[in-house]
């Protein structure tokens, strides 16, 4: 009886623990020329124990792109943090100049970290990019879905909180 009790305690402690890890990430965000990168600020929603560390943002005005390189600490099962690129522009309304921010979202689904060879392209018609990883046989396939707005995504796939951390 005593041995059964100790075995029960041993397994119950292990079943409540959380696995975590770290990985490196690297990807490039390419923007339509309508949105010059010098007017874009990067923010991230950190959620579910997933946070970025040692992030380097390299802005290239010639290609109108931003490359992000860094490390990601995560709890297994938590998605890569949602990235928000905020373009700060101006509009004219009735002889008044107003600030108009355009938001671009990078959302991952089923990925704890993100490394891509090809750049992700944001434009007026593709404000939301969703990167998914799907199992295909013995390997994984990366799929990039383009959306005009967040309203076309199921809300559980979008990790948004009331705080954002500025990256650049």
C-alpha positions as CSV (number, residue, x, y, z in Angstrom):
1,X,0.0,0.0,0.0
2,X,2.8,2.4,0.9
3,X,4.5,1.8,-2.5
4,X,1.3,2.5,-4.4
5,X,1.0,5.8,-2.5
6,X,4.6,6.9,-3.5
7,X,4.1,5.9,-7.1
8,X,0.9,8.0,-7.2
9,X,2.7,11.0,-5.7
10,X,5.6,10.6,-8.2
11,X,3.3,10.5,-11.2
12,X,1.0,13.3,-10.0
13,X,3.9,15.7,-9.6
14,X,5.2,15.0,-13.1
15,X,1.8,15.3,-14.7
16,X,1.4,18.9,-13.4
17,X,4.7,20.2,-14.6
18,X,5.1,22.3,-17.7
19,X,7.8,21.8,-20.3
20,X,9.6,24.8,-21.7
21,X,12.2,25.5,-24.2
22,X,14.1,28.2,-26.2
23,X,14.7,28.5,-29.9
24,X,16.1,31.0,-32.3
25,X,13.9,32.8,-34.9
26,X,14.6,34.6,-38.1
27,X,12.3,36.1,-40.7
28,X,11.8,39.1,-42.9
29,X,8.7,41.3,-43.2
30,X,8.4,43.0,-46.6
31,X,6.0,45.9,-47.0
32,X,4.2,47.4,-50.0
33,X,6.0,50.7,-51.0
34,X,2.8,52.6,-49.8
35,X,4.0,51.8,-46.3
36,X,7.7,53.0,-45.9
37,X,9.5,51.1,-43.2
38,X,10.9,54.2,-41.5
39,X,7.3,54.9,-40.4
40,X,6.7,51.4,-39.0
41,X,7.0,50.5,-35.3
42,X,7.0,46.8,-34.2
43,X,5.1,45.5,-31.2
44,X,4.6,42.1,-29.8
45,X,1.8,40.5,-27.7
46,X,3.5,38.2,-25.2
47,X,1.1,35.6,-23.9
48,X,0.9,32.2,-22.3
49,X,4.5,32.2,-21.1
50,X,6.0,32.9,-24.5
51,X,8.4,35.8,-24.8
52,X,11.1,37.1,-27.1
53,X,14.7,37.8,-26.0
54,X,17.7,39.5,-27.7
55,X,15.6,40.8,-30.6
56,X,17.5,42.5,-33.4
57,X,15.4,44.4,-35.9
58,X,17.2,45.3,-39.2
59,X,15.5,47.9,-41.3
60,X,16.3,47.9,-45.0
61,X,14.9,51.0,-46.8
62,X,16.1,49.8,-50.2
63,X,13.9,46.8,-50.1
64,X,11.3,48.3,-47.7
65,X,11.7,45.4,-45.3
66,X,12.5,44.6,-41.7
67,X,14.3,41.4,-40.7
68,X,13.8,40.1,-37.1
69,X,16.4,37.9,-35.5
70,X,16.4,36.7,-31.9
71,X,15.5,34.1,-29.4
72,X,12.1,32.9,-28.2
73,X,11.4,31.4,-24.8
74,X,8.2,29.3,-24.7
75,X,6.1,26.9,-22.8
76,X,5.4,23.9,-24.9
77,X,2.0,24.4,-26.6
78,X,2.1,28.2,-26.5
79,X,2.2,29.9,-29.9
80,X,4.8,32.3,-31.1
81,X,3.9,35.8,-29.9
82,X,1.6,37.8,-32.2
83,X,3.6,40.5,-33.9
84,X,1.9,43.9,-34.7
85,X,3.5,46.3,-37.2
86,X,2.1,49.8,-36.9
87,X,2.4,52.1,-39.8
88,X,2.0,55.8,-38.7
89,X,0.6,57.8,-41.6
90,X,-1.4,60.9,-42.1
91,X,-4.8,61.6,-43.8
92,X,-6.4,64.9,-44.7
93,X,-10.1,65.4,-43.8
94,X,-11.8,68.7,-44.4
95,X,-8.5,70.7,-44.3
96,X,-7.4,68.9,-41.2
97,X,-4.4,66.6,-40.9
98,X,-5.1,63.5,-38.8
99,X,-2.8,60.7,-37.8
100,X,-3.9,57.3,-39.2
101,X,-2.3,54.1,-38.0
102,X,-2.5,51.0,-40.1
103,X,-1.9,47.7,-38.3
104,X,-0.4,44.6,-39.8
105,X,-0.6,41.4,-37.8
106,X,1.7,38.3,-38.0
107,X,-0.1,35.4,-36.3
108,X,1.2,31.8,-36.0
109,X,-0.9,28.7,-35.5
110,X,0.7,25.6,-34.1
111,X,4.2,27.0,-34.0
112,X,6.3,27.8,-30.9
113,X,9.0,29.6,-33.0
114,X,9.3,31.0,-36.5
115,X,12.1,30.8,-39.1
116,X,11.4,31.4,-42.7
117,X,13.5,31.7,-45.8
118,X,11.0,33.7,-47.9
119,X,9.9,37.2,-46.8
120,X,6.3,37.7,-45.6
121,X,4.6,40.4,-47.6
122,X,2.3,42.9,-46.1
123,X,0.1,45.1,-48.2
124,X,-3.2,47.0,-48.1
125,X,-5.0,43.8,-49.1
126,X,-2.9,41.5,-46.8
127,X,-3.0,43.2,-43.4
128,X,-3.0,39.9,-41.5
129,X,-0.7,37.0,-42.3
130,X,-1.3,33.7,-40.5
131,X,1.6,31.2,-40.6
132,X,0.5,27.6,-40.0
133,X,2.5,24.5,-39.6
134,X,0.7,21.3,-40.7
135,X,1.9,17.7,-40.4
136,X,2.3,16.2,-43.9
137,X,3.3,12.5,-43.5
138,X,6.6,12.4,-41.6
139,X,7.4,16.1,-42.0
140,X,5.8,19.5,-41.5
141,X,4.6,21.9,-44.2
142,X,4.4,25.7,-43.6
143,X,1.4,27.4,-45.0
144,X,0.9,31.2,-45.2
145,X,-2.7,32.5,-45.2
146,X,-3.4,36.1,-46.1
147,X,-6.3,38.0,-44.7
148,X,-7.6,41.5,-45.2
149,X,-8.7,41.9,-41.6
150,X,-8.7,40.1,-38.2
151,X,-12.5,39.7,-38.5
152,X,-12.0,36.8,-40.9
153,X,-10.1,34.7,-38.4
154,X,-11.6,32.6,-35.6
155,X,-10.8,34.5,-32.3
156,X,-9.0,31.5,-30.6
157,X,-6.3,31.8,-33.3
158,X,-5.5,35.4,-32.4
159,X,-3.6,36.0,-29.2
160,X,-4.2,39.6,-28.2
161,X,-4.0,41.1,-24.8
162,X,-4.3,44.7,-23.4
163,X,-0.5,45.2,-23.4
164,X,2.1,45.3,-26.2
165,X,5.9,45.4,-26.0
166,X,7.7,47.6,-28.5
167,X,10.6,45.9,-30.3
168,X,12.3,48.7,-32.2
